[in-house]
Amino acid sequence: MSRILVIGGAGYIGSICVEELLNAGHRVGVFDNLTEGHRKAVDMRARFFQGDLADAPVIKLALAEFKPDAVMHFAANALVGESMTKPEKYFRNNVCNGLNLLQAMHESGVKRLVFSSTCATFGVPERVPIDETVPQRPINPYGESKLLFEKILRWYGEIHGLKFVALRYFNAAGASEQFGEDHRVETHLIPNVLKVALGQKQAAEIYGTDYETPDGTCIRDYIHILDLAKAHMLALEARESTYYNLGTGGGTSVKEIIDTCRAVTGRDIPVIERPRRPGDPPRLIAASDRIRNELGWTPKHQDIRRIIESAWAWHVKNPTGYGD
């Protein structure tokens, strides 16, 4: 088993990857500044380092103390709308601070990285489903910042011998029994709809009902968080540096998500219809043939009802999230 340092391991996706790594027998450290993540989301079996990627000496100290075989990097600002008003925040944190991590890894002799990227690097895609050959043309600073970091990874590979895997995906969803989704600013559809069922919001919002889709609302690719965690763990075994898109091969519309939330919760969920948001493509679905063929990744939780059931169970158990 390996020693894995998870950057951003107190966040939604990172915390459940930490849990699954530990369940698989790995030794795990978590490095997080807790601005987006939660201390209670860090598995008690992991060693916790509180620090910021902006502070290069602190990163080097954590690497020196934990001595990881590999790093998983989840830490990023990830609000598309905010990136359109504060681009400097996204380039500084997602690119410059990420560069601090890479340089610290190089100086510490850590040669393997799994990077949590995004299908937002493709912008409005030329075709759907989106495979790795689709041109990357991001339409917001968030997607651009992730693409820039992917390019930096390639050069660190060529010059410094870094072995990396970048995983691109859209909508992480669901929960494990212990950890779930609790963002301080919640923009994701499923938790926001479930907040209505919990009585914490008055209505769910639909942005655009006139798209060229069967019910007029946007279709997105939802992947259960446990399947994402499995993909990150398999990426540790990749022999060569590469990029993988992660998708289930299908998609679910906004209206279908809301209807499924009604069925799962048994509660009324009022809806407010709003105009389209700029830059929202009708369908975004990622193809995952490459990672299926090369690493044997197969999503096991593709039923959207099961995904929402796991999220609902966690939110009912933790109605105020992590409470911090």
N, C-alpha and C positions, 0 to 999 in steps of 0.2 A: 504493500500500500504506500501511497505517496503523501507528502506534506504539501498542502495547498493553501496559499494565502489568497483570500477572497476580498478584493477591493470593492467596497460598497455592499458588504455582506449583511448589513442591517436593513437593506431595502427590500422591496417586495420580492423580486426575482432572486436577488442574491441570498436572502435569508433561507429560502426553500432549497436553493442549490447547496447551501451550507449544510442544511439538515440531511439532504440526500447523500452528500459526500460522506458525512459522518456515519450515516446508516450503512454505507458501503465499506466502512472500515478505514477511511482516510483520516489523517491528522489534519485539522483545519484551523487556520487563523483568520480572523476577520479584522479588516482595516476600514474604518468608517468615521466620518466627521459628525454624523448624526444630524446633519441639517435636513436631510430628507428621510433618512432611515430612523429606526427606533432601537434603543438599547434592549427593550424587551423582545425584539424580533431576532436577537442573536441567540442561537442555540447555546444552552449552558455548557455543552461539551466542547465548544470552540474556545480558543484563546482570543481575547478581544484586545485590539489596539485602537485607541481613539486618536485619530489624526487626520490631517488634511493633505490632499495631494499637492496643494500649493506650497507645502512645507517640505522641501526636498530632504533635509536632514532627518526629519521624522520618518519618512518613508524608508530611507536607508537604515535607520535604526531598527525598524520593524522587520525588514528583510534580514538584517544581521542577527536579530534575536530569534526569529522563527525558522530561518534557513529553509525556505520552501523549495520544493522541486519544481513547482509551477505556480503561476498566478492566474486567477480569474478576475477579469476587470469589468465590473458593472457600474462603477461610479460615474454618473453623468447627470447633467440637467437635461430634461427630456420633454419639456412642454413646448409643442410646436408654436402655439400662439405667442407665448412669451418670447420665443427666439426671434419672432418678427419685430418685437419692440425693443429687445435687449440683446442684440447679436453679440455684443462684446462679452456678455456673461457666458454665452455658449462656446465661443471660440477660446475664451480664457480657461474655462473649466474642462471642457471636453477635449481640447487640443493641447493647450499649453501645460495644464496640470497633468494631463495624460503623458505628455513628453517627460515630465519630471519622473513619473513612474518608470517609463522605459529606460531612462538614463540610470536611475537607481538600480534597476534590474541588471543592466549591462555592467555597472560597476560592481555589483554583488555576485555576478556570475550566474544569474538565474536566466535560463535560456528558453523557457517555454511559457507561452501566454495564450489564454482563451479570452477573446474579446467579445463582449456583448454589443454587437452593432445593430443595425436596423434596416428594414426594407425602405425606410424613408430616404435612403441614399439613391433610390431609383426615381424619386419624384413621381410624376404622372407617367406610368410605365407605357412603353410602346405596345406591350401585349400582356395578357393575363392568361394563365398563371405566370408569375415572374420567376424565371430561372436565372442562373448566374451569368448568362450571356446577354441579358437585357442591359442596354446602356444606362449608366448611372448619371442622372441629371436631377439632383435635389432641387426642391423649390422653396426651401426655407433654411435658415442658418442651422437649425438642429440637424437636419439631414446632411448638410454640407460639412458640419463639424465632425460627424461620424465618418464621412467619406474621406476627409482630410486625414483622420487618424488611421484609417485603413491604409492610405498611401504611405504614411510614416512607418507603419508596421512593415510594409514591403521593403523599405530602404534599411530598416534595422535588421531585417532578415538578410539582405544582401551584404551589408557592411559588417554587422556584428554577429551574424549567425543565429539570430532569434528565430525560434520555431513558433509559429502562431497559427491560430484558427480564428477567423472572424465569423460570427454567427449572426445572420440577418433575419429578423422576424418582425411581425407587426404586433398583434394583440395577445399578450399574455393574459390568461384568465384562470379563475378557479383558485383553490387553496388546498393546502395539506390540512391534516387535522389540527396541527399546532400553529401554523403560520398562514397569514392571509394578506389581503391588499388593504393598506391604510396609508394613503398619500395625504400630506397636509393640504395640498391643493389637488382635489380629485377631478380629473378630466376624463377618466375612462368610463365607457358606457355602462358596463355591467354593475360596478359598485354604485354608480349614481342612480341607476334604476332601483337597485336593492335598497338604497337609502329612502326612496319613496315608500317601498313596502314596509320599512322600519318606522315610518312616520317622521323621518328626519328631513325630508324634502317634500314639497307640495306636489310636484309633478315631474315626470320624465320629459326631456326635451328631444325633439327630432329636428335635425337641421337639414331640411330639404326633403320633399316628398314627390318630386317630379323627375327623378333620375330614370335613366333607361335601364331599369331593373324590374323584376316581376311585380314588386309592390311599391316601386317608386322611391325606396329608401336605399341608402348606401349598403353595400355588402362588404364584409370584412372577414378576414381569416383569424379565427380564435384558436389558440393552442393552450391546452391545459398546462399549468405551471409545472406539474410533475414531468410531463413530456419534455418541456424545455430544459428542466434540470438534467434529465437523462441525456439530452443532446450535448449539453456542456460537459458532462462526464465522459461521454464517448469521444468528444473532441480532444481530450487529454491524450487519447491513444493514436491520434492522427500521425502518420509518419512524416508527412510533408506539410509545409505551410500552405494554407488554402482558405477559401471563402465558401461558406455554405448558406443557402437560403433555407429557412424553416417554414413549412406550411403543412396543413392537413390535407390539402388537395380539394377542399370545399370552402364554402363561405356561408355566412349567416347575415341576413339583413337587420337593420335597426329595429324594424317592426317585429321581426321574428324573435329578436332578443327580448323585447318588451313582453311579447306574448308568452314566451317561455318563462320569464320571471314571474308573470302572473300565475302561470300554472304551477310553478315550483313553490311559490310562497303562499298561494291561495288567497292573495290579497288584491284589492283593487289598486291599479296603478294608473292614475290620470296622466294624460299626455298633452303637451303643448307643442304645436308645430311652428317651427321658425324657418326663415329663409335659409337657403344654402349658405355654407361657409366657403369663402374663396379657397380654391385649391383642393377641394375634396373630390377625388376621383370616384366614379360610380362603383367600381369593383377593385379591390386590392386582395389578391390571393397569391401566396408564395408557393412556388414549386420546390419540392424537396427531394427530387430523384437522386441528386448527387450524393447527399449525405445518407440516404437510404441504401444506395448501392455500395458506397465506399466504407461506411461505418456501421451499417446495419441498423440505423435508427428507424424505429417504427412507432408513431404515436399510438398510445393505447387508450387514450381518453378523448375520442373524437366526437362523441355525442354531446351536442351543446347543452342538452338538459342535464347530463351528468356533470358537466363543467359548472353550470350555474348552481346545481344542487350543492356542490362542494363549497362554492363561494358563499351561498346562503347559510349553510351550516356554520361556517366560520363567523359570519357577521351576526348571526343570532347569538352565538356564544360570546362574541366580542362586539357588542353594539356600539361602543365608543372606540373601536379599534384598539390600539395599544395604550390609549389613555394618557399619552404625554403631549 
